């Protein structure tokens, strides 16, 4: 079942990434024209003037890095330059263990502050009360505005056990919130699971190198705890899952499918299209499946939800997902640096791009916010990021929703609805989903209609 995919994409902390370098044919891109070279000449002249005449001697390495990042950030929010340290940090994160606070962040283009995508579960940041959508305005009393994202992240790093103070701007809060956090080694638990009487609950927190193996072990353990005739189904929880490695998203999807396409990626040129298909074998033996998503479900988690939804293998419950449907390729550069460049969009089996639209659940179940968080957490999604690539199906409605999951299962309305749905205590036309054969026919019809358009 496990497969290594040449195009290894990762999401969330670092967008959807391909960590294998791209191989370009000599004529694959248009040669730069003379006007381009004139502009490059101007850039070189400006660089020399700044280097030689600025009031204080600048750090030349920083000048170059900032110039590169300025060019890439003008393309979309997910393209960037990684120096040697950043590139190594990214590789460490995909292995599932790194030092820091435990938050995924991006640069908010409107405020020029660092924006929290989501705090990683069971990390210092989540325990200290950092929330999705928070804007970090100061780090240890020093303003963040004016720093690039890499510099801000560097300031948040530090020795394990050392303290850091973040100043947070939170919607609905009357004044900035100061949060003290103790740095620690962040060990990402890719999968958590438990038995809910007669239902197996599996939460995929992120898609690291361990995710598929951990999930397979979880399903095996659940099936051993509950006899097959007593096990009514599974809940796959992808809420607050910001993404991860593409090969892991494919393997997780494949774990519940017997056949059919899982996802396709389409680049600038038609010959760059890649399709990934499932193989025979369902780890759950075809048991009923409900998938939970919300506004914190992004990238790789949307690939899984989209594949299981299009093949009618699962019923999707919750609220609209984040809507990040782009793939960033990591292209190795000299001195161990790397270029993170958006090179493709991914499409669900029915041929739909979720870029800027997200995955819409068949059964919408809102999760109310507790009184102390009302007005402080708002809907977030790819469609609100300045400079994002506009999706083919994107509308003014956009993507995303509230990204919140109660810490106590008894307060989790979405989870409890899914449990009642599988047990037959509540009913909905979307559950159980259509048969696999009917789903395949519908997907084929949708593809045909797409081609006709």
N, C-alpha and C positions, 0 to 999 in steps of 0.2 A: 504493500500500500504506500509506503513512504517513497517519495521521489525527490530528487534534487533537480530544481528547475534552473536552466541557464540564466534566465532573467529572474533574479531574486529581488523581489520588491519588498520594501518595508515601509510602514506607515507610522503616522503620529509623531513620535519624538522627532523623526527625521523625514517625514513625508512618506510617500510610497516609493521605495528605492530599488533600483537595480544595482546590485553590488558587483556585478561583473562588468568589465569595461566594454564599451561599444566598439565594434570593429567597423570602420567606415571604408567603403570603396573610395578610390581617389576622386571619382567624379560624382559622389553622392550628394554633395552640397554645391550650390552655385559659387563660383569663384568670386572673391571680393573684387568689386569694380574700383576704378581709379579714385572715385569720390570717397570710398571707404578708406583707402590708403591715405588720402589727404586728411581725413578726420583723425586717423591714427597718428599722423605726423603732428597734428595740433595737440593731441593728447601727450605725445612725447615732449613737445615744447612746454606745455603747461607743467608737466612733471618736473622738468629741469628747472623751470623758473621757481616753483615751490621749493624744490630741494635746495636751490642756491640762495634764494632771497627771502624766504619766510622769516618772520621776526625771531623765531626760535628754531633751532635745527630740528626738523621733523624726523621721525623714524621712517626710513625709506620703505622698510618692509610693510609697515602699517599703511603707508600711502598706497602701495600697490594692492594690498588686500582690500582696502576700503573702496578703491576704484573698481576692482573686480566685483565686489559685492554690490556696489551701486548699479553696475550693469545688469547683474543677474536678478536683483530685487525688482528691477523695472519690468521684468518678464512676467513673473507671477510670484505669489508668496512662498512657494516651496523650492525655488531654485536658489542655490547659494554656493559659495566657495568654502571648502573645508581645508584649513591648514593642517599640518601634520598632527597636531594635538587633537583638533576637532575630528579628524578622520579616524584616529585611533579610538577616541571616545565613542564614536558612532559604531565602530566594529565591536567594542566592548559591550555596548548596550544591546546589540542584537544577540549577544551570547547570554543575556539575561542577568548580568550582575555588573554593577558599577557604583562608584561613590557619588554622594550628593544628597539632594533633598527629596527627590522622588516626585518631580513634576515634569510634565511635558509642556513646553512653552513655544511661542512663536512671537514674531514682532508685529505689534498692532500698528499698521501704517498710519492710521488716523491720529492716534495720540502719541506715536513714537515711543510707546512704553512696551514692556514685556507682558504678553498676555498668556495666562494659564489656560492651556487646552483642557487638561484634566490632571488632578493629583493621582499618582499611582497608588493603588490600594495598599493599605498597611505599611506606609512609608512615613518618615518624619513629617513631610508636608501635609499628608492627609490627616494624620493624627493631630497636627497643630491647628487644623481648621481652614487650610487653603482650599478654595473652591474653584470650579470651572468658571471661566469668564473673568476672574480677578485680574486686575491690571497692577503690575509691580512698578511702583513709581520710584522707590528708593531701595538700595541694598546697603545695609549698615550705614544709613544716613546719607549716602551719596546718590545723587539723582541718576536715574537710568536714561533719561532723555539725552540723546546725543551719542549714546553707545550703540554699536551694532549688536546683533543678537549674540554673536560669539563672545564678545567682551563681557556682556551681561552674564552669560552662563559661566564664564571663567570666574567672575566675582562670587558666584554662588557656590563654586567648588571650594573645597578646603579640607583640612585634616578631619578625620573621623573623630567625633566627640567635641569638635569646636562649634561655637554658637554663631548664628547669623540672624540679623533682624531684617525682615522684609516689611516695607511700607506698602500697604495694599489699598488700591482704590476699588471700591465695590459698589456697584449700582444699588441705590437705595440707602446706602450708608451716609450718615450726615457728615462724617469726617473720615480722613484716612485711618486705616486700621494697621496697627503695628503688631506683627507676629514674630515671636522668637522661635527659632527652630534649631535643633541640635543635629549637625550633619552625621550621616551614618552610611555604612555600606548598604547600597540598595540591591537587595536580592529579589528580583521579580519572580514571584510565584505565578507561573504562566496559567495554571489551572487549579481551581478549587472545586470540590465536589462534596456531596452528601446525599443521604437517602432521606426522602420525605415520605416516610411510610411505604407507599406503593409506587413512588415515582422517583426516578433518578434525576438529581439536579447537578448540572455541570456548568460552571462559570469559567469562561475563557477570558482571562484578564488582559493578555497581550499575546501577540504572535512572535515568540522568540524561537530559538533553535530547539527548545525543549517542548514546545506546545503540543505537537501531535502525539509524541510519546507519552506525555503526561495525561493527555485526554484519553488515549487508548487504555492506559492503566486505570483511569477513573471509571471508564465504562465497564472494564473487566471486573473491577472491584465491586461496582454496584450490582452487576449481574450475578456475582457470587453471593452477595448479601441478600438479594431478593430473588426467589425462584421465578423462572420465566412466566409461569402461569399467574403469578401475583403481580409482576411488574407491568404497570399500565402504560408507561411511556417515559419519555425524557424531556427535560427542559434544558435548552442550551442558552445560557445567559451571555449575551454579547454587549450588554449595557456598559457604558463607560470604558469600552475597549477601543483605544485610539488607533489600533492597527498593528502592523508588524510585517514579517517576512511573507512574501508572496507564495513561496513553496509551501509554507505552513498553512496559509489560508486554503490553498488547493488541497492539501492533504486532509485538513479538517473537513472540508466540504465533501471530499471523496469518501470519508469515513461513513457518511450517511447516504451515499448514492451508489447505484449499481451501474449506471451508464449515463451518457450524455455530456454535453459541454459544461464545464464549470465556469470558465471566464475566458475572454479574449482580450488581448491588448493590441491597440492600433496606433501606429506612429504616424510620422509625417508622410511617409511613402507607403503605398499599398503593399509592397513586398515585405514590410516590417511587421505585418499582422501575425500574431501568434495565438494559437488556440490551445487550451488545456482541457483535456477530457477526463472523466472519471473512469474507474476500473471496477469490475465486478467485486462485490463484497461490501455488505453493510454491517458495521461493527455492532449495531443494536439489533440486528435480525429483523429490521423493518418495523420496530416498535414506533408507536405514535410519537411525534416530535413537535414541540413548540419552541420557537426562538424568540427571545426577548431583546428588543433594541430600544435605544433612545437617542437623544441628541449627542451623546458622547460616543456613539458607535460610528467609527470612521474607517475608511480605507479598507484594510484587509478584512475587518469584521463585516463590512458592507459586501465584500465579495462573497463571503460565506452566506450571509442572509439572502443576497440576490440569487445565488445559485439554488439554494434550497427552496426559495419562493417560486422561482421560474419553473422548477421541475415538480412543484407541488409536493415536495417531500415533507415540508413543514409548514405550519401556520405561524405567521409573524405577528407578534403581539407587542404593543407598546406605543411609541411615538416615532415620528420621522427621524431618520438618521442624519449624520453630519453632512454627507454629500461630497466627500472627497473622492473623485474618480480619476485622478491623474497618477501617473507613474514617474518617479524620478530615478534616473540612472546615475549610479556612482561611477565616474570616469577617473581612474587613477591619473595623477599628475606627478611631476617631478618632486623630489625631496619628500615623498610620501604624503603629499597633499592630495586633494581630490576635488572634482567638480560634481556638484549635485545638480542635475539638469532635468527638467521635465521633458520627457521624450515620447510619452504615449498617454492615451486615455484607456481605461479598461471598460469593458462592456459585459453585461450580464448575459446568460444564455439566450435570452429572447432578443438580444441585439440592442438593448437600451443602455445608454450611459447614465450613471447616477451623478455625474459631475454637476454640482450646483442644484441638484434636485433631491438627492438622498433616496433611501429605500422607504417606501410607505407601507406600514403594516396593514394586513388585512383587517385586523381588529385593533382599533385605537383605544388604548387605555391610558388615561392621564395619571401621572403620579403627583398628587398635590404636594406643595412645599410646606414645611412646618412654618409656624408663625414667625420664628426668628430669621427665616431665610426669604420670606416673601419680599419682593422688591429688590432682593440682593443677587438673585440668580435670574438670568434672562436667557431666552432662546439664542443659541449660537449655531452657526453652520458655515460651510464653505462659501455660500452665496453672499455672505456679508463681508468677506475678506476683500479688501481693496486690491484690485489688480488680478483677481482670480480669473482663471480661464472660464469663459461662459460656456455652460454645457448645452448640448444640442436640444435638450428638452427643458432647459431652465426657464422658469416663468417668474413673475413678480413675487409669487408666493415663496420662492426660494427653498432652501433646505434647512435642516436642523430643527431642534426642539430643546426643551429643558433637559439638561444633563444632570439628573439627580437620582440617587438610589438610597433609600433609607438604610441606616446601619442595622436596624433590627428587622428580621424577616416578617414579624407580625405586623409591621407598619408598611410593608411592601405590597401595595395594591396590585401592581402589575404581576408580581410573582404569584400572589395568592389567586388572582384571576386565572393564570395559566394552570395552576394546580387544580382549580375547580373545573376548568375546561376539560382537562384530560380525564378527570374522574366523572365527568358527565353531570356535575352539579349545576353548571350553566351550559347553555348551548349557543351556537352561532353557525350560520351557513358556511363560514370559512373553515370550520373544523368538523370532521377531519378534512384535509385537502383532497383534491381529486386524485384518482389513481395515477400511477406513474405513466401508464400508456396514454391516458387522456391528456396528461400534462405534456408529454412529448409531442403529441399531435398539435396541441395548442401552441407550443414553442415553435414548431416547424411552420405553422400558419403565420405566426407573428413575424418570423424571419422572412417568409415569402412576401408578406405585405410590406415589410420594410424595404425589400429589394425593389418592389413595384414603385414605391414612392421615390 
